[in-house]
């Protein structure tokens, strides 16, 4: 303002406003994840849950230049559950996939949603090196397995995924 560059000031204020809104949205999502309340089941939009997860992980996805490919029918699919907990499952699976692809020459992440009869299957696929066959039976135990967790990780992400899936009457497999 002191240099009479009002256009720059307006652009900067608009950017600050956008970033503040984005921070508020992310903070709200983090607070929702942290809440430990009684399970209240209802219809949950899988498309909306995935959009919220992508917003939460936006910076990492952009930094690592990864676009999540969505593979499902045009219509939205709803599941009976709790939105915050479905989002937590998706965050854990996607973060695991991102961690698994570090150092991979091809990094592609896909979320597939299939609906059949009264069952919805959500699959997260990545182009990481895969899980060693000897570790596969133990990946949902919540233990830090050699070569099975990202550096700095507690190694409990998949254990939480399994717990939440079972809590909602579902299952998880690798």
Secondary structure, DSSP 4 states (H G I P E B T S, - for coil): -TT--HHHHHHHHHHHHHHHHHHHHHHHHHHHHH-------EEEEHHHHHHHHHHHTHHHHHHTT--EEEES-SS--EEEE-HHHHHHHHHHHHHHHHHHTTT-SS--EEEEEEEETTEEEEEEEE-S----HHHHTTTTS----TTTS-TT--S-HHHHHHHHHHHTT-----
